[in-house]
Amino acid sequence: MNPFEFATATRIRFGPGSVTRLAEEISEIPGPGLLVTGRDPSRAESVRQALRRAGRTWSEWRNHGEPTVAAVLGDSEEARLSGARWVVACGGGAAIDAGKAVSALATNDGDPFDFLEVVGRGLPLRARPLPFIAVPTTAGTGAEATRNAVLGSPVHRVKVSLRSPWMLPAAAIVDPSLSLSLPAAVTASTGLDALTQLLEPFVGSRSNPLTDSLCREGLSRIARSLGRVFDDPEDTEARSEMALAALFSGMALANSGLGAVHGIAGPLGGMSDIPHGTLCAALLAPVWMANCEALIRDGDPDNRLFRYREAARLLTGNPGADISDGERWLTETIIRLGIPKLRELGVHKDSFEELVSKAEASSSMKGNPVRLGRSGIRDLLDSAW
């Protein structure tokens, strides 16, 4: 067994109604704060109510889409000038990543590219971020339990991470009731993103016993609940299952890394406006088969194929399921949930060479259970197209 470490949010509050206890997390922090919301600010009304009841003051910033380096830099400067002492983000993964980045850059002025991976210098933060509380309204990214913020850099046509152990939230408040009535398409894409974030740490090269247990629990819960909540957005039990699975996915990826799905989806998201979860879903089955075929062809010294077989059994509920059964379950689920192929999403094959180069350089690729190489990545892109 290889040595490992595990870190997550300082406190996790889970369950319907847990958002009402938000003010307790900032009760000992004097002064005003900043509330970061997503595209639909009305979904953060329960957060505002909790802050009003506690007599707190705050300013707001609406995150309109995937956060960019320039956007979070501008808002971190405003947070600094306004004297914000804490940051709360309420929304999907993009809003939470934006809030996380703002809290970090508010106390670390200067060039943000000093701290960014891949396109920057990757230096550690100089100072601790402002206390940050994450309140997710989707069950997908698990950003409430991760130590990084994914930011777009349009000039480089790529998404990269601002990362630090200090960026783990001071509190994650996961209230499944906040995800009720999400549109079916958002439920599908975010749910499949969470599934990917459970599968990749489980089969990947950096797995450990603690994240394995989270992944097993999360995969089982998603397998039995994603279809239910897609069909019935008001199914509170299924919403709770999905919210817990998404939380587990964030805890797993933060401590065991990801793989080729995210290694490709990250750069492709920087080259297009396609939602991250949709890209992950479109790539999920092709990457499953590409990895398994490469492991069979090149040898499997770490017995990763056994993990794929176990994942297939968790997803299908069939104790005799094999790798092909897992791929079939993924393919059928993706079709049922209406996830388009890459060509239907507007991805052109003439972008594949640039995409392959960027995917090879992605930090997520380091956790993939096998090295696919340029030809392997190109082949699976053809399959997903």
Summary of the structure (lengths in Angstrom):
residues: 385
radius of gyration: 19.8
end to end distance: 38.6
largest distance: 62.9
contacts: 1457
relative contact order: 0.12
helix: 57%
strand: 11%
